Each structure stands twice: as C-alpha cells, then as structure tokens.
Amino acid sequence: MARQRPGGTLPGWPATGMIALIAAVLAAPLATLFPGYATLRERAFDGLLDHTRPTLPQDRITVVDIDRAALARIGPWPWSRDKLATLVAAVARAKPSVIALDVLIAGDDDKSPAALARRLAALTGDDVLRDKSRTMPDGDPLLAAALDAVPVILGLGLDPETAGPRLPTTLVLIRGKPELPALWQAPGAIGPPLALAAAGSGLGVLALPADGDGRVRRVPLIAATPPHLLPGLATEAARTALGAGSMLVSAEPRALRIGDRTLPLGPDAMLRLRPPASEMWAARVVPALDVLDTGPATARLAGRIVFIGSSAPELGGLRVSAEGRLGPSVQMHADATAQILAGDVPLRSSLTATFETVAAWLAAMAAVLLGMRRAPLYGALATAAIAVTWLLLSRGVAAGDGTLLDPILVPLVAGLGFAVSALTTSARARKREAALRARFSQHLSPAVVARIAAEPDLLKLEGETREVTALFTDIEGFTAMVERSDAKAIVGLLDRYFEGAIDIVVKHGGMVDKLVGDAIHALFNAPLDLDGHPRHAIACAQELLAFTETFRADPTADAHGFGRTRIGIETGRAVVGDVGSGHKLDYTAHGDAINTAARLEAANKELGSSICVGPGAAAQAAPGTLRPLALLYVRGRSEKVAVWEPWPREYAERDRAAYLAASDLAAKDPRAAADAFAALAAKLPSDAVLPRTAARLRVS
C-alpha cells in the first residue's frame, strides 16, 4: 500500500490548484457585483474611519440648535422671516467668523406681519392698511439687515425637475478638464430671493445623499446645475472662514483648492464623513433660546463658524448617520467643515481598486498553496494571518493619508481560495479513503477502518486506557429457536435484526466491537471521544428495545418465536486498542466494566427487565431517567452492586412515586415492600419487573 508523507502533496495537485485559483481569481471582481457587498464594504470603511480618527478643529465650530424648547416658546415651524432674523441677529451680535444656515429659505416672505398686511390690502384695496404695513415687522428686510452684520451662508436645495433662475453662487474656477463622472447634478436649484442672496456671503447645497442602507456618509464638496458648479454648505462655510474669494477645481491632480487648503477629489466630488462621535456633537451645541436670551453660552460663538439648524423632528432635518442613529443634518455639515479645515479627506484613489485586485489575486494564490500543501489547521491559521495582515494594512493607510483600502476583498478571496483548495484536496483524500475502505472492510470493524483511512500510516493502533461505556445485547431463547427452525430462515432473520440494531448503535455514536452469535458487543467513547457517552448508550438501548419489540411482531419473526432482546450497560476504565496481526486487527476493550456489562445483560433474565444499567453508567445518566432494580452480586465483585433500568413509558408520576416508595421500603420491611410491588403489578401488568421483585422480596 502506497503511503503519503505527512504534509506532502497529494497526486494530481496541479489540477486542484488550478480549480481553486480560478475560483479565487473570479471571486475578486464578482464579489463587488454582489448586491449587499457595497453596503458591507461601506460599513467596514466606517469601522476603519472610526478607529483612525485624527484631531479635528472642533473648537472652531458651534451649532446653534433650534430645538423643541425654542419651538415651544417662539412658535411652530416654519418661522416667519422676522423670527428667523431675530435669531440670526442674536448670533451675529456674538461676532462669529461666519454663520451657515442649515435652513432652506425659498421664495418671498409671506408670513411676517408686513407681508400679511400687504396681501390683505391687495385683496381689499385698503390704502390705510397698505401704509401701515410699512411700519410693521417686515421679514425679508429684517433678515437682509441681519445678514449684513456678519458673513452668512444661506442654503440651496437641488431641484430635480425645473431649471429655475440662476442664483449668485460663489465662483468655482476650473483648470483643465477634471473628470467627475459621478458628480451630483440636478437641472436647477431652489434658493432664497435675490435680495437675500445678495445680502448673504454665499450659497451652499444643503442636500445630503444617503447610501443604499439609508445612511448618510457623504457631503457634497461641490454639486452641479449644468453648466454651473455649486459649492456645498460645508464647503462655503470653510471658504468664508478661510477668507477665500473663490474655489478652484483642477484636473491634474484632481483636487479642490479653497484658500490654502487643497482637497483631493473623488469621481463624485463628495467628502467622506467619519462616523460621528456623540460627545463631540453634544459639546458643540448651544440651544437657540440661550442665544436669544444672551446666556453665558453665547461666548462660545465669538470668532467661530456657527451653524444654525435643528435637532427637532418637526423641521425634517434628521438623517441616519454612518453609525446607524438619527442625527441632525446640521451636525453632519459641521463635521464636514471640520474635516475640510483639517484637510481630512478619506478617499479611494484611481489606483486603489487595481491595487486591491492584484493583492487579492496574490493572496488567493498563497491561500491555494496553503490549502494543498499544509494540514487544514495550519493552512487555516496561515490564511487567517494573511487576512489580519491586510486588515492592519487597511487600518494603517486609513490612519496615514486617509486612503480607503477595501478591508473585506482580500480576506474574502484568500478565504475562498483556501476553502476551495482545501475542499478539493479533501475530496481527493476521500477518494483515497474509499479505496482503503474497499480494501480492508472485509477484514476490520467499521470503526477501525475509519481510523486507518484517516491515518493511513497507522496500520496498527496503539492501546490506551480510557473511560468507555460497554453495551451488550442477547436474544432470549435464541438457542432453542435455532434448534427448531430452518438454518436459512434463521440467518435471514439475524441479518435483518443485526442491520437494524447496528444502525441504531452507530446513530447514537457507538462502535460495534463485535458480533458473537446472536449478541452485539458495542462500545461508546472509543476510539473517539463522545461527550456524555453513558447517556448515549442508555438512549441507544431504549431505541434498540423499541426496534426489537417491533421486529418480534413481524410475522416471520413471530412464527419462529423470536425472543426479546436483553441489554446490559456499564461504564468504567478499560484498555482499548488493536489485538491481532497486521492482516487481521480487532479493535476491542478489556476491563471490569466490559465484563460487568456482559453479566448485567444476563441478570435481566432474573430481574424480569430488558435493560440493566450498572452503577458506573447510572451515576452519569440524566437525573430522573432511571429506576432502581435491585442489589445484585456480580461475579468478580465481593459486594452487591445497585443496578438500574430506564423508566417504562407507561409509568405516570404517581406510579413512579409508588415504585420508589416500595423500593425504599424494601430495606426496612421486605414483606411490606413485596405487597406494595404486587399491588403495583396488578395495576401495571405489562411490567414484568414488579412480580419478580415481589417474589424475590418474599423469600429474602
């Protein structure tokens, strides 16, 4: 018999490697096409960005929050322009460097007192009312005056349907022909009246795009209403704070220049946000009422970039952040501004995908070789090391220049390459094992064949001492049945009987040690470990008993007077291993537990039971599953041993209680116990143990 060197290459490994390598190489591009892969990768990026967070200039940014308390005092949203002007003016008095409004102001004012009076005068023709309207609070002029006090950035909404009028946005210059194939575009934009737009210092896009999982991970640095480029709200806030008059988009390298900041641009001109830190959001908030009341918190506005927005659901400004929780959009714009000022632009460059694919292919080839040439455990550990190395590299470059390497692709492809290679190699090994089984199954027990097939270098198994549970069966009256029946019929019956019984033993994790005449000798917890082996053996015995009773009812078996099966079970230490020559090995066990199980099987005849469980196995049985049978002298032991049996199925709880009471009484008053067992036998005539126990107690 040819032998394989440990860790050597199986025959036919080039074909194995080619199959595994093709599968792994194809996995690299195909994985990215899987519908859920993009979301999985984005969440992995979230993890990288969360754990590689640089120090951002948060002390330069404050958020004035129009919260529910402000709505309760000032009035429900939307506020009239004069109310909004009051808040902007209050913020402006604190002398911030710039104010950015995360509020869309569209169209002329129609809610301030002056606007309402003008509308009513137009409807009624009342000139007096028209004159009075000139002295009433007028929203747009009040807001325009507030916008003149400090630089203020107003919000723009993108209109997906209508082009609309051109608004006076900040000039965005272009150098070369920058390729922005995924640039966010819309036919038009919705913004404030021209008078307000002129009074402000800039206009920025408010909209925040969500990914496929509904989470906002990106803020537009620039968007477009062709042919014009529009800055985002955060971009405009940063530009104004830096004192830049315009912005520049260049083609080589593709980047956005704002003042002295140069930000690399991706194909979509979006800024990837880092997952928000809850404590950072809370620390930068000043409630709107504190500002209106000129509270001490207004000192935190001086010289800062101040965003005005809302955490109240009524304003519709809540979005799902990268970490999956609802948060105000104004905080996301503030985060984006902090990243712009810090030059923190996580990005996937044009070479990133190519580098990932090449790395995935190399990892796949390494994993394929590991799957073919190493034991599964070592190969799996080495493949895991490749995956961990890639994860550390992904984290390192993210912490360095913000490059986002896909942390999933290389481990996925390497794992697939190893799995396909290992499975293909395993299939070849199984084919070899099948040849071994075909060669030796005529000579060895199935358990020994399985072990030799798994370890072909071991043609003789070494002995060992281990705890085993032995199960012995015997057919009652078999010798008499043989004498009165045809030999061919007996062999046929035994074949059917053994086939069913052996299947049950194997099903419960046991090993058929040998068949001796009509008896089965089985071992549990040998040659391999089997947790809870006494319980497996007892469950096996119960199923064997049910099977054999059904088998006895078969017309052919009944015609031959096929007897009931008796079973003995015991647990203990035993010496197990191969016995015999190299041509005929017999894996068997030797020890007191083996001998006791054989004698307990025979004790069933005296006790009237079908399953007799020794004290070693009973001690490890599930609580409440066995009933005491008797104290017996077993050959080879000087003292009596307690034996047990699984409770019959027909026993109700009160029957069990009566049986246990009678059993406890046996040591004190054998005759009274005999009467109790006899009374119970009258109630449960199918239980042969009861009359035998009563009779035995009467002669004790």
SVG drawing of the C-alpha trace seen along z (x, -y; Angstrom):
<svg xmlns="http://www.w3.org/2000/svg" viewBox="-62 -105 69 133">
<polyline fill="none" stroke="black" stroke-width="0.4" points="0.0,0.0 1.5,-3.4 1.8,-5.9 1.6,-9.7 4.2,-11.6 2.7,-13.9 2.2,-17.3 3.1,-16.1 1.3,-16.9 -1.4,-14.7 -1.3,-13.2 -3.0,-15.5 -2.3,-18.7 -1.8,-20.9 -5.5,-20.3 -6.5,-21.0 -4.6,-24.2 -5.9,-25.4 -9.6,-24.8 -9.0,-26.7 -7.1,-29.5 -9.7,-30.1 -12.4,-30.3 -10.5,-32.7 -9.4,-35.0 -13.0,-35.2 -14.2,-36.0 -12.4,-39.3 -14.4,-41.1 -17.6,-39.1 -17.7,-39.9 -18.0,-43.6 -21.1,-42.9 -23.0,-41.2 -25.9,-43.4 -25.1,-43.5 -21.4,-43.8 -21.3,-47.6 -23.1,-48.2 -20.9,-45.6 -17.8,-47.4 -19.1,-50.8 -19.7,-49.6 -16.2,-48.2 -14.9,-51.6 -17.0,-53.2 -15.1,-51.0 -11.7,-52.0 -12.5,-55.7 -13.9,-55.4 -10.7,-53.9 -8.3,-56.1 -9.9,-59.5 -7.4,-62.4 -7.7,-65.5 -10.1,-67.9 -10.5,-71.6 -13.8,-71.3 -13.1,-74.4 -13.7,-76.5 -17.3,-75.3 -20.5,-75.8 -24.0,-74.6 -27.0,-76.7 -29.8,-74.3 -33.5,-75.3 -34.7,-72.6 -38.2,-71.8 -37.9,-74.2 -37.3,-77.0 -40.3,-75.9 -42.4,-75.8 -41.6,-79.4 -41.2,-81.1 -43.9,-79.1 -44.2,-76.1 -42.1,-75.7 -41.8,-77.2 -41.0,-80.5 -41.7,-83.8 -38.6,-85.6 -38.7,-88.2 -38.4,-85.5 -35.5,-83.9 -33.9,-87.3 -34.1,-87.8 -32.1,-84.6 -29.6,-85.4 -29.1,-88.9 -28.6,-87.5 -26.0,-85.1 -24.3,-87.9 -24.0,-90.1 -21.7,-87.4 -19.3,-88.2 -18.8,-84.7 -16.5,-84.5 -19.2,-83.1 -22.8,-81.8 -24.1,-78.9 -27.9,-78.3 -28.9,-74.7 -32.4,-76.0 -33.9,-76.4 -35.2,-79.9 -37.2,-79.8 -39.3,-82.5 -40.5,-85.8 -41.7,-86.3 -45.4,-85.6 -45.7,-85.1 -44.3,-88.3 -46.9,-91.0 -45.9,-93.3 -46.3,-90.6 -49.7,-89.6 -50.9,-93.2 -49.7,-93.8 -51.6,-90.8 -54.8,-91.8 -54.5,-95.3 -54.2,-94.0 -57.3,-91.9 -59.4,-94.6 -57.9,-97.7 -57.4,-99.3 -54.8,-102.0 -54.6,-102.7 -53.7,-99.1 -51.1,-99.3 -49.5,-102.4 -49.5,-100.7 -47.7,-97.7 -44.6,-99.8 -44.2,-100.2 -44.9,-96.6 -42.1,-94.0 -41.1,-93.0 -39.3,-89.7 -37.1,-89.9 -35.7,-93.4 -35.1,-92.4 -33.4,-89.2 -31.3,-91.0 -30.2,-93.5 -29.1,-90.6 -27.2,-89.0 -25.2,-92.2 -23.9,-92.1 -21.5,-89.1 -20.8,-86.8 -23.7,-84.4 -24.0,-81.3 -27.6,-80.5 -28.8,-77.1 -29.7,-75.8 -31.9,-72.9 -31.4,-70.9 -34.4,-70.8 -34.6,-67.5 -37.2,-68.8 -37.0,-72.5 -34.0,-74.6 -35.1,-77.8 -33.3,-81.2 -29.5,-81.4 -28.6,-82.3 -25.5,-84.3 -23.3,-81.5 -19.6,-81.6 -17.3,-81.4 -15.9,-77.9 -13.0,-78.0 -11.9,-75.0 -8.3,-74.2 -8.0,-71.6 -10.7,-69.0 -11.3,-67.3 -13.2,-64.0 -16.1,-63.9 -18.3,-61.2 -20.3,-60.7 -20.7,-64.4 -24.1,-65.0 -26.2,-67.0 -29.7,-68.5 -31.5,-70.6 -31.9,-73.5 -31.6,-74.8 -34.1,-76.3 -32.8,-79.2 -33.7,-82.5 -34.9,-85.6 -32.2,-87.5 -32.3,-90.3 -31.5,-87.9 -29.0,-86.0 -27.2,-89.3 -27.2,-90.2 -25.6,-86.9 -21.9,-85.9 -22.6,-82.7 -24.9,-79.9 -24.3,-76.2 -26.1,-73.0 -28.0,-71.6 -28.9,-68.2 -27.2,-65.1 -27.2,-61.9 -27.9,-58.6 -26.3,-55.3 -28.2,-52.1 -28.7,-51.3 -30.2,-54.8 -27.1,-56.1 -25.5,-59.5 -21.8,-59.0 -21.0,-61.8 -21.4,-65.5 -21.1,-67.2 -18.0,-69.4 -19.4,-70.6 -22.5,-69.7 -23.8,-71.0 -26.7,-72.6 -25.0,-72.3 -23.1,-74.1 -22.5,-75.7 -20.8,-74.2 -22.3,-74.8 -20.4,-74.5 -21.8,-72.5 -22.9,-74.3 -19.8,-73.0 -17.5,-74.0 -18.9,-77.5 -18.6,-77.8 -15.0,-76.7 -14.2,-79.0 -15.7,-82.0 -13.9,-81.2 -10.6,-80.9 -11.2,-84.3 -11.0,-82.8 -12.9,-84.6 -13.4,-81.7 -12.6,-78.0 -10.6,-76.1 -11.2,-72.6 -8.1,-71.2 -7.7,-68.2 -4.1,-67.2 -4.2,-66.2 -7.9,-66.1 -8.5,-68.4 -10.5,-71.3 -8.5,-74.3 -10.0,-76.5 -7.7,-79.2 -4.6,-77.4 -6.4,-74.1 -6.1,-71.5 -8.5,-68.7 -8.3,-65.6 -11.5,-64.9 -13.1,-61.6 -15.2,-60.9 -18.3,-62.1 -16.7,-65.2 -18.1,-64.1 -16.4,-64.3 -16.5,-61.0 -17.6,-61.7 -16.1,-59.9 -18.6,-58.2 -19.8,-60.9 -18.7,-61.0 -21.7,-61.6 -19.8,-63.5 -18.4,-65.8 -21.9,-66.6 -23.1,-67.4 -20.1,-69.5 -20.6,-71.9 -24.3,-72.6 -25.7,-75.9 -29.5,-76.0 -31.2,-78.7 -33.0,-80.1 -29.6,-80.6 -28.6,-82.8 -31.9,-84.7 -31.6,-85.3 -28.0,-86.3 -27.0,-83.5 -23.3,-82.8 -23.1,-80.1 -23.1,-82.8 -19.4,-83.4 -18.8,-80.1 -19.9,-81.8 -17.3,-84.5 -14.8,-84.0 -16.3,-80.6 -18.0,-79.1 -21.6,-78.9 -24.1,-76.6 -27.8,-77.2 -30.0,-74.2 -32.4,-71.9 -32.5,-68.7 -36.3,-68.9 -38.1,-66.3 -40.6,-69.0 -38.1,-70.6 -37.4,-67.5 -33.6,-67.8 -32.9,-64.4 -30.8,-61.9 -29.4,-58.5 -25.6,-58.8 -22.9,-56.4 -23.2,-54.6 -26.9,-54.0 -28.5,-56.5 -30.7,-59.5 -28.9,-62.9 -29.4,-66.5 -28.2,-67.3 -26.6,-70.5 -24.2,-68.3 -23.2,-66.5 -22.5,-69.8 -20.5,-70.9 -18.5,-67.6 -17.7,-68.1 -16.5,-71.7 -14.2,-70.4 -12.7,-67.8 -12.2,-70.4 -10.4,-72.7 -8.2,-69.8 -7.6,-68.6 -9.1,-65.2 -10.4,-63.7 -10.8,-59.9 -10.6,-58.8 -10.2,-55.9 -7.8,-56.9 -7.9,-55.7 -5.2,-53.2 -6.8,-51.8 -9.1,-49.3 -6.2,-48.0 -4.0,-47.5 -6.8,-45.7 -7.4,-43.3 -3.7,-42.5 -3.4,-41.9 -6.5,-39.7 -5.0,-37.5 -1.7,-37.2 -3.5,-36.3 -5.6,-33.8 -2.5,-32.0 -0.9,-31.9 -4.1,-30.5 -4.4,-27.9 -0.9,-26.6 -1.6,-26.6 -4.8,-24.5 -2.9,-22.0 0.4,-21.7 -0.5,-22.2 -2.7,-20.4 -6.1,-22.1 -5.4,-23.8 -2.0,-25.2 -3.4,-26.3 -6.4,-28.0 -4.1,-29.8 -1.8,-31.0 -4.7,-32.2 -6.1,-34.0 -2.7,-35.6 -2.9,-36.9 -6.3,-38.3 -5.2,-40.0 -2.1,-41.5 -4.4,-43.0 -6.7,-44.4 -3.8,-46.0 -2.5,-47.5 -6.0,-48.9 -6.1,-50.5 -2.6,-51.8 -3.2,-53.6 -6.5,-55.0 -4.8,-56.4 -1.9,-57.8 -3.2,-59.7 -6.8,-58.6 -6.7,-56.2 -9.6,-53.6 -8.5,-50.1 -11.3,-47.6 -10.7,-45.6 -13.0,-42.8 -12.0,-41.8 -8.5,-40.3 -9.6,-38.3 -12.7,-37.1 -10.8,-36.0 -8.0,-34.4 -10.5,-32.5 -12.4,-31.3 -9.1,-30.2 -8.1,-28.3 -11.6,-26.8 -11.9,-25.6 -8.3,-24.3 -8.8,-22.5 -12.2,-21.1 -10.8,-19.8 -7.8,-18.3 -10.3,-16.8 -12.3,-15.3 -9.2,-13.6 -8.4,-12.4 -11.9,-10.9 -11.4,-9.1 -8.2,-7.6 -10.0,-6.7 -12.7,-4.9 -10.1,-2.8 -8.7,-1.9 -12.2,-1.0 -12.8,1.2 -9.6,3.0 -9.9,3.5 -13.6,3.5 -13.8,7.3 -11.3,7.8 -11.9,5.0 -14.7,3.5 -16.0,0.2 -14.6,-1.9 -11.1,-0.6 -11.4,-1.0 -12.4,-4.7 -9.4,-5.4 -6.9,-3.7 -8.4,-5.5 -8.0,-8.8 -4.4,-7.9 -3.0,-5.6 0.4,-5.4 -1.1,-3.7 -1.8,-0.1 -1.8,1.0 -3.5,-1.3 -1.7,-1.7 -3.5,-0.7 -4.8,-3.3 -6.7,-3.5 -9.9,-5.4 -13.3,-5.5 -15.8,-3.6 -19.4,-2.6 -20.0,1.0 -23.3,2.2 -24.1,6.0 -27.2,7.5 -28.5,11.0 -31.6,12.6 -33.6,14.6 -34.2,18.3 -32.1,18.0 -30.5,21.5 -33.9,23.1 -35.2,21.1 -32.1,22.3 -32.8,25.9 -36.4,25.8 -36.0,23.6 -34.5,23.8 -30.9,22.6 -31.5,20.4 -34.5,18.7 -32.5,18.1 -29.6,16.5 -32.1,14.2 -33.8,13.1 -30.4,12.4 -29.3,10.4 -32.3,8.2 -32.0,7.9 -28.3,7.0 -28.8,4.5 -31.4,2.5 -29.6,2.9 -26.2,1.8 -27.7,-1.2 -29.1,-2.3 -25.8,-1.8 -23.9,-3.9 -26.7,-6.5 -26.0,-7.1 -22.3,-7.4 -21.4,-3.8 -18.9,-1.4 -19.9,2.2 -17.0,4.1 -18.1,7.5 -21.0,9.8 -20.9,13.1 -23.6,15.5 -26.8,13.5 -25.1,11.0 -23.9,7.5 -20.9,6.0 -20.8,2.2 -18.5,-0.5 -19.2,-4.2 -16.4,-6.7 -14.0,-4.6 -12.0,-5.0 -13.0,-8.7 -14.3,-10.9 -18.1,-11.1 -19.3,-13.6 -22.0,-12.1 -21.4,-8.6 -23.3,-6.8 -26.4,-8.8 -25.9,-8.0 -25.6,-4.3 -28.8,-4.3 -30.7,-6.2 -29.3,-3.6 -30.6,-0.8 -34.0,-2.2 -34.2,-2.6 -32.8,0.9 -35.5,2.3 -38.3,0.5 -36.8,1.7 -36.5,5.3 -40.1,5.4 -41.4,4.2 -39.1,6.7 -40.6,9.5 -44.0,8.6 -43.1,9.2 -45.0,12.3 -41.8,14.2 -40.0,13.4 -43.2,14.2 -43.6,17.5 -40.1,18.6 -40.7,17.4 -38.0,14.7 -37.2,13.8 -36.9,10.5 -33.6,8.6 -31.8,8.2 -29.3,5.4 -26.6,4.8 -24.7,1.4 -21.8,0.3 -19.2,-2.5 -15.7,-2.3 -12.0,-2.4 -10.8,0.0 -7.8,0.8 -8.7,0.4 -6.7,1.0 -5.9,3.3 -5.4,7.0 -4.2,9.4 -1.7,9.5 -1.3,6.9 -3.6,9.0 -6.5,9.1 -6.9,6.4 -9.6,6.5 -10.2,3.2 -11.6,4.2 -11.7,3.3 -10.7,5.1 -11.7,4.2 -14.1,4.7 -16.8,2.5 -16.8,4.8 -17.2,7.9 -19.9,6.3 -21.9,5.2 -22.0,8.8 -23.1,10.1 -25.8,7.4 -27.2,8.4 -27.7,11.9 -29.2,10.5 -32.2,9.3 -33.5,12.9 -33.6,13.0 -34.9,9.5 -37.6,9.5 -36.1,6.4 -34.9,5.8 -32.2,3.1 -29.9,3.4 -27.7,0.4 -24.7,0.7 -23.7,-1.8 -21.0,-3.4 -23.3,-4.3 -26.2,-5.1 -24.1,-7.7 -23.7,-9.7 -27.3,-9.2 -29.7,-12.1 -31.4,-12.7 -34.8,-11.1 -34.4,-8.8 -33.6,-5.5 -35.4,-3.5 -33.6,-1.2 -34.0,2.5 -32.1,4.4 -28.8,5.0 -27.0,7.9 -23.9,10.0 -21.9,9.7 -19.2,12.2 -15.8,10.6 -17.1,8.3 -17.2,9.0 -20.1,6.7 -23.5,6.3 -23.9,3.6 -27.0,1.5 -28.5,1.9 -31.0,-0.3 -33.3,-0.4 -34.9,-3.2 -38.5,-4.0 -41.1,-2.3 -43.1,-4.7 -46.4,-3.7 -45.5,-4.9 -47.3,-8.1 -45.8,-10.4 -47.9,-8.7 -46.8,-5.3 -43.2,-6.4 -43.8,-7.7 -45.4,-4.4 -42.5,-2.4 -39.8,-4.5 -41.7,-4.2 -41.9,-0.5 -38.2,-0.4 -37.2,-2.4 -39.4,-0.2 -37.5,3.0 -34.5,2.4 -36.7,1.9 -39.7,4.3 -39.2,6.7 -42.6,8.3 -44.4,4.9 -42.4,3.9 -43.3,7.1 -47.0,6.4 -46.5,2.8 -44.8,4.2 -47.6,6.8 -50.2,4.1 -48.4,2.0 -48.1,5.1 -51.8,5.6 -52.2,2.0 -49.4,2.3 -49.5,5.9 -47.1,5.2 -44.2,4.5 -42.5,7.9 -40.1,6.4 -42.8,5.9 -43.9,9.6 -40.3,10.7 -39.3,8.1 -42.3,9.0 -41.4,12.7 -37.7,12.1 -38.5,9.9 -40.8,12.6 -38.0,15.2 -35.3,12.7"/>
</svg>
